Amino acid sequence: MSSAHQNSSTQGSSGPGLIERSRLIEKLKQAVDHRLTLISAPPGYGKTTLANQFMRQSPLPVVWHTIEPGQRDVPILHQRALSVLEPLVPGIQHLPTAYGNPPVELATHIGDYLREYLTGPIFYIIDDAHHLAGSPTAELWLRTLVTQIPASCRIIIISRILPDLPLTEMIARREVLAVGQEELKFRRDEIHALATRIRGRPPTHIEVEDWEVRLEGWPAGTILALQPLPEELERVMLRGGVGPEALFSDLARSMLQAQPPGLRNFLLATSTLSRLTPELCSEALQLPDATSLLVQALNRNMFLARVTGGLAYHTLFRGFLQSQLYDTDPSFFLELHNKAAKWFEKQDQVVEAVEHYLIAGQTHRAVVLVERVADTFFVQGRNEALLDWWDNLKGSRQDTPHLLCACAKIHIEHYNYDVAQNELHTAEKSFLRVKNRAGAAETRILRAMLHLQKGDYGQAAELSQHFLEESPDIAHLHGRALMILGTAQLNMGNIAEATDYLERALPLYRADGDAYAISSVLQNLEVAYNSLGRLEESAACLQEVVALRRQLGNTGALALALNNLGVHYHQYSDYDAALNTFQEGLSVVARVPNQRAESYLLWSMGDLQRDRGACNDARQLYNKSLELIDVGEPYLTSSVLISVSVLERWQGNLREAASLATEATMLAEKHQFGVLKAQAQAAIWAARIPNDPHQAYTKLIAVAEQLRTSGVQIELMQVLALCIHAAQQKSDHKAASNHLEEALEIAGTLGSAQALAAEMMSAPAMETLIKPRSASHQMLVRALKQLREVRYVPPTVGPQPTIETIHKDTFKLRVLTLGQEMVERDNQRITTSDWRANAARELFYYILFCGPVSREEINLEFWPDSPASRARSRFHTTLYRARHALGENVIIFQDDVEIYQLSPETEIWCDAQELESLTTQARLLSPRDARTEDLWQKAASLYQGDFLPGIDREWVIARREALHDAYIEALIGVGECARARNDLRAAINSFKQALDIEPYREDINRAIMICYANLGEKHQILTHLHKLRELLREDLAVEPSPETIELANRLLA
């Protein structure tokens, strides 16, 4: 068998009573040509047995993943998937954990890893997928996995019901192979073959027809009916029920009665357990002679199958046995479940223990366990287990406040606010009954969080403030209360108060060490600092947020952080950096969809394009953002509406601008968005300046005063720009000048006049107030100049150049730059003659490593001293040659932003970029992490010499030095990993490799001496120190640093 790994519920050879289902196996052979195969039918149709038979003949390696009820929780499901894939795809277990990562991202990570590291086609069989039905997160994980997994990984899903998958689209693309209930039914020839095998003689035609009619081809019932039973039991069997299910019970009952008493009692008792091992039977249920009885049950084909970690009864047969046991001896039934519960509790297998306690009627014991682990389970993402427990316990009249709080958190996350409110109310009463003040306080904090998420900011702030005043001794909740209070005040426009609360919350969150929570506080604090004009502190927060979220691997959160970073660049007039950052954010959500993050990015990019004058592009971006916004995002909706209002006003559509701003005002007022409401009101009156400048000016002055009171700076500067425009329109030039001076004072504090410059570009008359020689006006002059440099210029339509030879499209480029220069186009090396000139080759490298770039940047790099017309001619000639060598589709021009870049549709692998990527990943990991050393090793192995040794441009030299440093860092990293796992010889070898290249690096020398000390080789420390001292004296005429001498003395002491 070619399976590299199995986790099947039907492992082992086919037992008596089974036949090879050749016709179905022939059909399943087509699975190799389909992305997805579905085997779907009710219980007892032999789905797993068929897949197991197919697997044994599979030409491809097979991974088998059996879904169990506990895997309805995504963290358990995801971890199980990684563990079964690990033997075929080593390293996949080290993908990001489920914590902080939504199901879509987790499944996408698996797909990406398989796409990169899977060396050949495989089958991934997912059995019992029906267990995931009703768990939205688990279903979403499976749906994403099926769509994101590479085509080389063929998925076979076995389920009692059709899973929630995009089947319509997949069937239309002919990607689905299906085997259903009708095909799984036994046909007459199969019943004949089975009967012959089991009974030792061919059945008559009438017998076969009778079995087929009575059992409707149902495999499980047919197998039971063919068992050799005493004559009197066969007569009992033949009189039974009206349909296959009823007949199955009669058949199972007859078969059970035919067993020896000892085995019969053993079957009944062991049906208590969902999984069987000799240990479980003897220790948990205290049954004697478990091993031999299990062997008997297997040999007699008692519907037992091998599963991971033991054996299991078929679902139908176990249900029948449990029903029989309860009917014949209910007290023994309860006793066995109670024994199992106690054993599982001792083994700390809480889910199993609770299940058995509930079946045994020991509700109070179940409650004690559930209350003990409820908080931990929530942190672990075991939401389905928690909700299932509450469904089973809510009618018991026993207090479960910790469970209720956990369930409330789940319902808040899923916007089920009414349910959460009721749960918190009940939980608070339970906590107060037992005088648990901390628990009651927890419910109040959760209610505050609920109101915050609903947009009831006043209520959220009031509850949090009340907690801080009334519960100063419950310190562990203070960070959350301050975070809620700060976020509520931020949304209500009380920026100074919000900043104070968030600054107080941050050290409390840092003390907890939860990186995701820390990044959330920092993100809110960044917004607050930005509004107050504390842009340096805002930037520091942003950088830490981006770094944390890159490290965490949460793409949705990272995309939001990149959005804020792009906005920051925009505010400082760094338009290229802003655009690149927004594009990076959009590329993140393109790989792992996140509508909220995408909405923010589209809105922010719309503002950027609007300021550049690319109005059509901006409108499309705004519309797309509004389409994606969820109804639960009123803040974002209001913000986008204000942005669109500004765009319409700048284009002269004043009525539309006022209408949009009015809609934004109503939304902001409803949700108590203080600053946003002021901005929306300003947008209304800005649209009325041309028709009623006097009233508009009065209203805008009032809005500006509101913003001054709030302490916000950027928004105030924007409104002051509108005040300037209104004052000019009503010919009050002194007031206009005064407003300009105030706006410039704010710009000086912020270090940016971008917002003022953007408004001035829409109303050129405002520029008459600028005094070019005034020092206070220089920042505005510079901001206007920067904006004009990136101003959008509509493309001119002219005749297209004709090219005699159109080269075919290129699909893949392989680029070697370290120690050599080589470019392969679809596995064919591009020769020197193909390039026609060195400049064409160098242009490709420049765009590859420095792109996207404008034509002006290229001309400045390649022909800085040439006249504009000459540079333009050379540029087009060189670009033509590069495209001729690479393929016409490789270098593309983005006319909306006027840049040249390499087409994202062309797959490009480059050794230098790969080395940079690997070192970036490795830096984020501890030397003790299993992935780290592999990353450093791969990075070091890529370095074969200097970067682009035949080119000496400034950008090449800078990158050459950086890559050389990265190589040294990789060698040191390999050494640190070896030292962390106590392989000191390997560590010394790696450090010495780095020392061969950088002999004067004392930090490397110190690392080697520490390794010698750990080996107990003090003489080597002395020898190494002596060599270092001689080297430094002879080459540099210096002594080793005091730090090195002090370390050596300490190691030698």
ZAZABA-577392 format. One record per residue (C-alpha): y, z, x; residue in one letter. Coordinates in steps of 0.02 Angstrom, whole numbers, plus 32768, in hexadecimal, padded with zeros to 4 digits. Each point is the difference from the previous one (the first is absolute). Example, Ala and Ser with C-alpha at 12.3 -4.5 7.8 and 13.67 -1.06 7.14 Angstrom:
2
7F1F81868267A 80AC7FDF8045S 
END
This chain:
1053
800080008000M 80AD7FD48043S 805D80937FB4S 8061805D8084A 801C80937F8EH 7FC680357F55Q 802E80847F82N 7F967FC97F70S 7FC1805F7F6BS 7F617F98800AT 7FD4800480B7Q 7F4D7FEA8034G 7F787F877FD3S 7FDF7FCB7F4FS 7F89807B7FAFG 7F787FDC7F80P 803D7FB07F64G 80847F968058L 7FFC7F448016I 806C7F898063E 80797FAE7F87R 80017F588057S 806D7FA27F83R 808A8082800DL 7FF4801080BCI 80147F42800BE 809E800F7F9AK 8041808F806BL 7FEC7F94809AK 809A7FA67FBEQ 806280A28020A 801C7FC680B2V 80737F7A7FB8D 806080737F89H 808680818024R 7FBE80747F78L 7F5780157FADT 7FEF806B7F62L 7F5B804A7FC7I 802880527F5BS 7F9080487F77A 7FD980A67FA9P 7F8C80818050P 7F4B7FD18020G 80177F478021Y 7FD0800880B7G 80AC7FD78047K 7FF0806A809CT 7F497FCF8018T 802E7F487FFCL 808E8017807CA 7F8D80638071N 7F7D7F757FFDQ 80887F808027F 8043806A808CM 7F5680028055R 80047F418008Q 80B97FF08026S 80307F8D8090P 809B806B801CL 801A80B68032P 801180727F68V 806B809A7FE1V 7FCA80657F68W 807B80767FACH 7FBF80667F6CT 808C80457F93I 7FE480B17FC4E 8068805B7F7BP 805E80618086G 80447F5C8044Q 80707FED7F68R 807A805A8074D 80477F7D8075V 7FFE806C809FP 7F4380187FEDI 7FE57F4A7FCEL 80687FBD8090H 7FAF80708082Q 7F537FCF7FC4R 802C7F48800DA 803B801980B3L 7F63805F8030S 7F897F7B7FBDV 80637F758055L 800E805A80A7E 7F577FC6804AP 802D7F497FE5L 80BA80108025V 8015808B8082P 80A5805C7FFAG 80237FE47F48I 7FE880BA7FDEQ 80A080208060H 806E7FA47F84L 808B80687FAFP 7FC2808D7F91T 801980047F45A 80888084800DY 80A97FB77FD3G 7FB97F517FEDN 7FEA7FAF7F55P 7F5D7FA87FD2P 804A7F528019V 802D802780B4E 7F5980518027L 7F9D7F6B7FC0A 80757F868057T 7FE6805C80A5H 7F457FE27FEDI 801C7F487FDBG 80737FEB8096D 7F89805A8075Y 7F6B7F977FC7L 80677F628012R 8028802B80B4E 7F60804F803EY 7F717FBD7F96L 7F9F7F8E8074T 7F9C7FA17F7BG 7FD97FF77F46P 7FB280977FABI 7FD0803B7F52F 8057809D7FC1Y 7F9C80437F6CI 8058807D7F8EI 7F8080517F8DD 802180667F61D 80B57FC67FF9A 800780367F48H 802080B2803FH 80B17FC8802CL 802B7FCD7F4DA 8088806C7FB6G 8048803380A9S 809E7F958010P 8015802180B9T 7F4A7FDC802BA 80027F617F98E 80A07FCB8057L 7FAF801F80AAW 7F6B7F947FD1L 806E7F777FB5R 80697FFA809ET 7F6880018072L 7FB47F6A7FA6V 80A17F9D8010T 802D803480B2Q 7F577FFC8056I 7FE37F64806DP 7F927F747FBEA 7F8180248089S 7FD880A47FA8C 7FA27FD17F61R 8005808B7F80I 7F7180227F87I 802E807B7F76I 7F7780527F98I 803D80537F60S 7FD1802A7F4ER 80A67FB97FC5I 80717F778042L 807C804F807BP 80BB7FEC7FE8D 801C7F6E8076L 806A7F5F7FFEP 7F667FA17FC5L 805C7F767FA2T 80597FC3809CE 7F678015806EM 7F8F7FA37F85I 807F7F747FF7A 7FF67FF280BDR 7F4080017FF3R 7FF6809D806AE 7F8F80657F8AV 7F437FFE7FEBL 7FC180667F6CA 7F5680447FD0V 800080537F55G 7F9080597F84Q 7FAD7F667FB9E 7FCD7FC080ABE 7FC080AC8034L 7F88800C7F6DK 7F487FE8802AF 7FBD7F577FCDR 7F4E7FE77FC4R 7FC27FC280A9D 804B809A8054E 7FB280757F80I 7F597FA9801AH 800B801380BEA 803780B57FF2L 7F75802E7F86A 7F7E7FAC806ET 803B80628096R 800A80A87FAAI 7F647FF57F91R 7F947F9C8075G 7FD97F797F80R 80627F747FAFP 8045802D7F53P 7FE37F947F68T 80877F8F7FBBH 801080727F67I 8019809C806DE 80887FAC8065V 80587FC47F63E 7FF380AF7FB2D 804D8054809AW 808B7F7F8006E 802B80127F48V 7FF680BE7FFBR 8062801C80A1L 80747F687FF7E 7FDE7FDC80B8G 804480AA8035W 7FBB801C80B0P 7FFE80BF8000A 7FA5800B7F5AG 7F867F768030T 7FCF805880A0I 7FE180A17F9FL 7F9B7FA67F7AA 7F8D7FB58082L 7FD380A48052Q 7F46802C7FEDP 7FFF80877F7BL 7F7280537F9EP 7FCE7FA07F63E 804080837F88E 80AA80018059L 800A7F437FF6E 7FEB800C7F44R 808E80817FFAV 806B7F8E806AM 7FE37F687F93L 803D80527F61R 80A98031804BG 80B77FD37FDBG 805C7F6C7FC0V 80527FC680A1G 7FE8800180BCP 806180A3801EE 7F9D80607F7DA 7F5F7FB48041L 8030803380B2F 800380B77FCBS 7F537FF07FB1D 7FBE7FA7809AL 804C807F8077A 7FBD808F7F97R 7F537FB48002S 80067FE180BBM 803D80B2801FL 7F7180497F99Q 7F857F988064A 8030805980A2Q 7FA6809A8044P 805280A27FC0P 8041803180ACG 80547F59801DL 803F7FF97F4BR 805780A98013N 80447FCD80AAF 804C7F607FB6L 805480627F74L 804580868074A 80407F8A8088T 805E7F967F80S 8080808E800ET 803C7FAF80A1L 80537F578012S 7FBA7FF180B0R 7F5A80428040L 7FC3803B80A8T 7F74807B8028P 8085807C8038E 80637FF37F5EL 7F6680117F95C 7FBD8097805DS 80A3805A802AE 80757FD57F72A 7F7E80007F74L 7F81806F8057Q 7F707F8A7FD6L 7F5F80108066P 7FA57F718057D 80977F8D7FEDA 7FD37F85808AT 7F537FD37FC2S 803A7FF47F4BL 808D7F8B8032L 7F837F91805AV 7F927FFF7F64Q 80947FCF7F93A 802A7F718076L 7F4D7FC28007N 7FF180047F43R 80A17F9A7FEDN 805C80877F9EM 80A47F9D8003F 8031804F80A6L 80657F9E807EA 8042802280ACR 80BA8022800DV 806E803E808DT 7FC380AD802DG 7F6880067F90G 7FB67FBF7F5DL 80417FEB7F50A 7FB67FE17F55Y 80377F667FA1H 809080317F8FT 7F9E7FDE7F5FL 7F6780608039F 80658096803DR 805B80077F5AG 7F5A7FFD7FA4F 7FB7808C806EL 8099806E7FE9Q 7FF77FE97F44S 7F47802C8000Q 801C809B806AL 808B803F7F91Y 7F9B7FE17F61D 7F628055803FT 804880918065D 80BD80167FEEP 800480A5805ES 7FA87FB48097F 80777F6A7FF6F 80968077800EL 7FAE80688087E 7FE07F68806FL 80B47FC47FF1H 803E80B08027N 7F928006809CK 803F7F568037A 80B580357FE3A 7FEE809C806CK 7FAC7F9E808CW 80867F798001F 808880867FFEE 7FB58050809AK 7FFF7F558054Q 80B97FEC7FD0D 7FD77F667F99Q 807C802C7F79V 7FF47F667F90V 7F4380107FEEE 800B80BD7FE8A 80827FF17F74V 7F9A7F787FA9E 7F63806C7FFDH 805E809E7FCCY 804A7FA27F6CL 7F567FBC7FCBI 7FB680AF8013A 808680477F8FG 80488069808DQ 80B37FCD7FDBT 804E809A804FH 7FA97FDB80A6R 803C7F4C7FF7A 80B3803A7FDEV 800080748098V 7FCB7F6F806FL 80797F847FB4V 809580778011E 7FD3801F80B5R 80027F488033V 807A7FAE7F86A 80947FFC807AD 7F947FC0808FT 7FB47F787F94F 80AC7FC47FCCF 80387FF280B5V 7F607FA08027Q 80227F867F71G 7F6980377F9AR 805E7FDC7F5EN 7F6F7FC27F99E 7F99809D8025A 8092806E7FCBL 801F7FA17F5EL 7F467FFF7FD9D 7FF880BE8019W 809280197F89W 7FAD7F927F7DD 7F66806F800AN 805C80A78005L 80937FEC7F8AK 7F9880377F6CG 7FBC809B8058S 809880717FE0R 7FFA803A80B3Q 809D8004806BD 80067F768083T 80B780008038P 7FE27FB780AEH 7F9B7F727FB5L 80887FE27F7EL 80867FF78088C 7F977F838061A 7FE57F967F64C 80BA800A7FD8A 80297FBB80ADK 7F897F6F7FE0I 804F7FDC7F57H 80B080098049I 7FCC7F7E8083E 7FC37F907F73H 809A801C7F92Y 7F9F805F7F79N 808F807B7FEEY 7FD6804A7F56D 7F4E80298035V 803F804C80A3A 808280677FA4Q 7F7C804C7F8EN 7F8D80258093E 808B80578060L 803080687F68H 7F4C803C7FEBT 7FED801F80BBA 809F80688008E 7FC5806F7F71K 7F5980188058S 8053803080A4F 8075807B7FA9L 7F6E80517FA5R 7FB7803480A8V 80AC8023804CK 7FF27F73807EN 80B97FE08024R 7FDF7F7F8087A 7F947F9A7F8AG 808180097F75A 80867FCA807EA 7F947F6C802FE 7FFF7FC57F4BT 80BE80097FFBR 800F7F9A809FI 7F897F7F7FB6L 80687FF97F60R 80997FE1806DA 7FA27F738057M 7FCF7FB97F57L 80B67FFC7FC7H 80367FB480A6L 7F827F737FEDQ 80337FE47F4BK 80B67FF08036G 803580A57FAED 805F8032809BY 8067808B7FB2G 7F6580577FBEQ 7FA57FE980A6A 8093804C8060A 800F80917F86E 7F47802E800DL 80017FF480BES 80A080658011Q 7FBB80867F8CH 7F62800D8068F 8062801480A3L 806A80897FB3E 7F74805E7FA7E 7F717FED807ES 8044801780B1P 7F5D80528035D 7F917F697FD6I 802E7FA7809FA 7F777F7B8003H 804F7FA87F6BL 80B480028040H 7FF17F5A805CG 7FC77FA57F63R 808880537F97A 80877FCD807CL 7FBB7F4F8009M 80037FEE7F42I 80AD804D7FF5L 80447F90808AG 7FB47F627FB5T 8044802C7F53A 80AF80208043Q 7FF77F5E8064L 7FD97F9C7F64N 808880597F9DM 807F7FD18086G 801C80AE8048N 7FE57FC380B0I 804280938065A 7F95807C7F9FE 7F6A7F8C800CA 80147FF580BDT 800680BC8012D 7F61801A7F9BY 7FA27F758059L 8035804080ACE 7FBD80AC7FCFR 7F5D7FB37FC2A 7FDD7F98809BL 7FD1808D807AP 7F8D804C7F7CL 7FA57F5A7FEEY 7FF97FEA80BDR 7FAE80AB800DA 7F787FC57F87D 7FE07F67806CG 7FE27F867F70D 80407F5C804AA 80077FA57F5AY 8064808C7FACA 8074800B8096I 80237F467FF5S 802C80137F47S 808080898025V 80487F9A808FL 80107F667F92Q 8065805F7F7EN 806780528088L 80247F55804AE 80477FC67F59V 806C809C7FF5A 80427FED80B2Y 80227F497FE1N 806680267F64S 80658083805EL 80237F85808BG 7F9A8061807FR 7FB27F5F803CL 7FC5804080A8E 7F9880887FACE 7FCA7F827F7CS 7FC07F8C8088A 7FA1808C8056A 7FA9802A7F5CC 7FD67F4A7FE2L 7FB37FE780AAQ 7F91809A7FEAE 7FCD7FCA7F51V 7FCD7F53803CV 7FA1804A8094A 7FA5807E7F93L 7FD17F7F7F7ER 7FC57F838081R 7F93808B8046Q 7FBE80317F54L 7FD17F4D7FD6G 8043800C7F4EN 80447F517FE6T 805E80237F5DG 805D8093804CA 801E7F9C809FL 80497F6F7F9DA 807B80777FAAL 8032804880A9A 801A7F508045L 806D7FDB7F68N 80708092802AN 80057FCE80B7L 80327F4E7FCEG 808C80457F92V 803C80648095H 80087F63806CY 805B7FA77F72H 8082808A7FF7Q 80217FEC80BAY 80137F427FEFS 7F617FDF8062D 7FCB7F7A7F87Y 7F737FB58067D 7FAF80A9801CA 801280277F48A 7FAE7F5E7FCCL 7F718015807CN 7FE280B27FC4T 7FFE7FCD7F49F 7F897F72802BQ 7F8E8078805DE 800080707F66G 7FD67F6E7F8EL 7F747FCA8075S 7FB980B17FF2V 7FFD7FFA7F41V 7FBF7F4D8002A 7F6480418056R 7FF2809E7F96V 805D7FE77F5AP 807A80897FCEN 80767FCD7F74Q 807880918017R 80197FE080B9A 800D7F447FE3E 8085801C7F7AS 806B80658077Y 7FED7F81808CL 802D7F6E7F8FL 8099805C7FC0W 803B802B80B0S 7FE17F4F803EM 80607FC27F68G 809680698035D 7FF47FB880AFL 7FFB7F4C7FC2Q 808B80237F84R 80718040808BD 7FD67F648067R 80337F937F6EG 7F507FBF7FDBA 801A80227F47C 7F6E7F9C7FB9N 7F8780558076D 804A80AA7FD5A 7FEE7FE07F45R 7F497FCE8014Q 7FDD809D8066L 805680707F7FY 7FA17FAF7F70N 7F5A8014805AK 802A80B68023S 802880217F49L 7F5D7FAC7FCCE 7F9C8076806FL 805A80A27FD5I 7F98807C7F9ED 804A80517F65V 7FF980A6805CG 80837FC6807FE 80A880107FA7P 805D802280A3Y 7FC67F5E804FL 80207F9E7F5FT 80B380427FF8S 801D7FD880B8S 7FC47F4D7FF1V 80687FE47F64L 809C803A805EI 7FD67F8A8090S 7FEB7F6D7F89V 80A4802F7FACS 80597FF580A8V 7FB17F568020L 80367FBD7F56E 80B18041801CR 800D7FAD80A9W 7FCA7F5C7FAFQ 808280137F77G 7F88802A7F72N 806680957FC7L 7FB780197F52R 7F4E80018043E 80348076808CA 804B807C7F85A 7F697FF77F8DS 7F878025808EL 806C808F803FA 8008804A7F50T 7F427FFD7FF4E 7FF5805780A9A 807E80847FC8T 7F9D802C7F65M 7F6080108064L 8053806A8087A 805180707F7DE 7F5B80197FA4K 7FAA803A80A0H 809280618049Q 80187F908098F 80AE803E802EG 802E7F8E8091V 7FA67F6C7FB5L 805E80167F5DK 80A47FFF8060A 7FCE7F61805BQ 7FD07FAD7F5CA 80A680317FB0Q 805B7FBA8097A 7FA07F5D7FEAA 80397FF67F4AI 80B88013802CW 7FF27F8E8097A 7FCB7F757F89A 809D80227F98R 807D7FFA8090I 80327F487FE4P 8026801B7F46N 804380B27FFFD 8029803A80B1P 806980957FC6H 7F7980557F99Q 7F797FCE807DA 80658050808CY 801580A37FA0T 7F47800A7FDBK 7FCF7FD580B2L 807280898044I 7FA5807C7F8EA 7F567FC4803FV 803B801080B4A 803280B57FDFE 7F5280257FB9Q 7FB17FBB809DL 807680648070R 7FC8809C7FA5T 7F4A7FD18019S 801C7FED80BAG 7FB57F52800CV 80517F89807CQ 7FB57F507FF9I 800D7FF77F42E 80B48042800AL 802D7F7A807EM 7FB97F7B7F8BQ 806780407F6EV 809D800C806CL 7FE97F478027A 80057FE07F43L 809C806C7FF3C 80527F938087I 7FD77F637F9CH 803F804A7F5CA 80A1803F8052A 80227F548049Q 7FE27FAF7F57Q 808480707FB2K 80737FE18097S 7FFE80B5803DD 7FF27FD480B8H 802B80AF803CK 7F6E804A7F9EA 7F8F7F768041A 8032802A80B3S 7FE380B97FE3N 7F537FE07FBBH 7FD87F908094L 80338088807AE 7F91807F7FA7E 7F707F857FFFA 80187FDD80BAL 800380BA8024E 7F5780107FABI 7FC17F678060A 8035805480A2G 7F9E809C7FD1T 7F677F977FD0L 800D7F8B8094G 7FF47F6B7F8AS 80747F9B7F91A 7F797F8C7FBEQ 801280317F49A 80BC7FE48007L 7FEC7F59805AA 7F827FC17F7EA 807880247F70E 80907FAF805EM 7F9C7F608018M 7FF97FEF7F43S 80BD801C7FEDA 80557FAB8095P 80AD803C7FC8A 7FD080AE803BM 7FFC7FC180B3E 80BD7FEC7FFET 800B80BD8012L 7FA47FFF80A6I 80698020809BK 7F9D7FAD808BP 80598060808AR 7FE780A97FB0S 7F7780658055A 7FC980497F58S 7FE57F507FBCH 7F957FC18091Q 7F5D803E7FB4M 80237FA07F60L 80327F648061V 7F5C800B8060R 7F9A801C7F60A 804F7F667FAFL 7FDB7F99809BK 7F4A80388002Q 7FED7FD57F48L 804D7F548017R 7F877FDD808FE 7F6C80157F8DV 80527FB27F68R 7F8A7F8F7F9FY 80277F47800DV 7FA97F917F80P 7F957F7B8055P 80417F4E8000T 7F8B7F7C7FC0V 7FEF7F6C8073G 7F827F7E8036P 7F62804B8048Q 7FCC7FC880AEP 7F647F968007T 7F76802A807BI 7F897F76802BE 7F6C80708020T 7FE280947F8EI 7F8980778055H 7F85805F7F96K 802380B37FCDD 7FCD808B8077T 7F9B80917FBBF 7FEC80708098K 8053801D80A7L 7FB98067808FR 808280308080V 7FDD804C80ACL 8097803F8060T 7FC1808D8070L 7FD97FC080AEG 7FF77F4D7FC0Q 80507F8B7F83E 7F937FA77F81M 80157FCB7F4CV 7F6C7FC37F9AE 801D7FA27F5FR 7F69800A7F8DD 7F9180218098N 804B7F6D8063Q 8069802A8098R 80B27FBC7FFEI 801A7FAA80A7T 80A07FF08067T 80107F4A7FCCS 7FF480337F48D 809E806A8015W 805D7F6F8057R 807D807F8047A 7FFF80B68037N 808F80267F89A 7F917FD97F69A 7F7C807B803DR 808380848025E 80507FE67F54L 7F5980277FAEF 7FEE809F8066Y 80B380337FD7Y 7FE57FED7F45I 7F568054800CL 8042809B8057F 80B780067FCBC 7FFE7FA97F57G 80397FE77F7CP 80987FB8805AV 80937F947FD1S 802A7F5B8052R 80998051804DE 7F9480848054E 7F8C7F7A8044I 80917F988043N 804B80998052L 7F5A802A8053E 7FD27F50803BF 80A47F9F8016W 808C8081800BP 80737F908066D 7FE97F5F7F9DS 80827FC17F85P 7FD1801E7F4AA 7FD27F4A7FDES 7F967FF5809ER 7FA880A57FDAA 7FDD7FC67F4FR 7FB27F5E803FS 7F94805B807FR 7FCB807E7F7DF 7FC07F7A7F89H 7FA67FA3808AT 7FAC809E803FT 7FD180377F50L 7FB47F557FDEY 7F96800C809ER 7FC680B17FD7A 7FCE7FCB7F50R 7FA97F678047H 7F95806F8070A 7FE1808E7F86L 7FF77FA57F59G 808C7FDB7F86E 7FDD80997F95N 800980858089V 80BC8014801CI 805B800A7F5AI 80B7800C7FCEF 8033807E7F7BQ 80997FAE7FB8D 803180947F95D 801D806C809AV 80117F71807DE 7F7C803A807AI 7F6E7FB4805CY 7F5B805B8001Q 7F467FE3800EL 7FAB7FDB7F5BS 7FA780997FB7P 7F7B7F877FC0E 7FCA7FD980B2T 7F8B80818048E 803E803280ADI 7FA78071807CW 805D802F809DC 7FC08072808BD 80AA804E8021A 802280267F4AQ 7F5180457FECE 801A80728095L 80A3803F7FB5E 7FAD801D7F58S 7F6F8060804CL 806F80728067T 806D80227F69T 7F6880367F9CQ 7FBA8069808EA 80A3805F8018R 7FF380447F50L 7F55804D801DL 7FC4809A805AS 7F997FE680A0P 7F7380587FA3R 7FFF7F817F74D 7F697F8D800CA 806B7F647FE9R 807D80258089T 7F9C7FD8809BE 7FC17F5E7FB5D 80B27FCA7FDCL 803A802B80B1W 7F677FA9804CQ 801F7F627F9DK 80B780018031A 7FD9801680B9A 7F7D7F767FFCS 807D7F837FBBL 807580128096Y 7FCD7F7A807EQ 80A47FF6805EG 80BC7FEA7FEAD 80457FC07F5CF 802A7F448006L 7FFF7FFA80BFP 804B7F518006G 809D802A7F9BI 8090806C803FD 8078800A7F6DR 805380A87FDFE 7FA080227F60W 7F5D7FD78059V 802580758091I 802A808F7F89A 7F607FE67F9ER 7F9C7FEA80A1R 803780AD8038E 7FDC804C7F56A 7F517FB77FFCL 7FDF803B80B1H 803580AF7FCAD 7F907FF27F67A 7F6D7FD58070Y 8020809A806CI 800F80677F61E 7F597FBC7FC3A 7FA8803080A3L 804A80AE7FF5I 7FCE80087F49G 7F4B7FD7802BV 8005808B8081G 8049807D7F84E 7F777FD77F83C 7F7A80168083A 804D80A68033R 800680377F4AA 7F457FE57FEFR 7FE7805780AAN 7FC47F63805BD 806A802D8098L 7FB67F7F8078R 80297F737F87A 80AE804A7FE8A 801F800380BCI 7FC67F4B8011N 80767FC77F77S 809380638046F 7FDE7FB580ADK 80057F507FB7Q 80AE80287FBEA 802D804D80A8L 7FCD7F61805CD 808A7FA87FA1I 8081808C7FFAE 7FD9806D8098P 80A280647FF6Y 7FE580407F4FR 7FEF80BA801AE 7FCA80217F4DD 7F637F998022I 7FE2805A80A3N 800F80A77FA7R 7F827FC87F7CA 7F827FD78089I 801980AA8053M 7FE280577F58I 7F5D7FA17FEDC 7FC8803680AEY 802B80B47FD4A 7F987FF77F62N 7F707FBE8069L 801580938078G 80267F8B8093E 809580578050K 7FEA7FA280A3H 80217F5D7FA2Q 80A3804A7FBFI 8038802380B3L 7FCB7F53803AT 80597FAA7F6FH 809F80658019L 7FFF7FD780BBH 7FEF7F437FDCK 808C80087F80L 8073805B8079R 7FE17F7F8089E 801D7F6E7F89L 80A480447FC0L 803F802C80AER 7FD47F57804DE 80387F907F70D 808D80607FAFL 802E8087807DA 7FF080877F7BV 7F8E80937FDDE 7F96801A7F65P 8061804E7F71S 800580BF7FEBP 7F9C7FE87F5FE 7F727FAC8060T 80008082808BI 8003808F7F83E 7F6D7FB47FA0L 7F9A7FE8809FA 802080B38037N 7FCE80417F55R 7F5F7F997FFFL 7FD4803980B0L 802180B87FDFA 
END
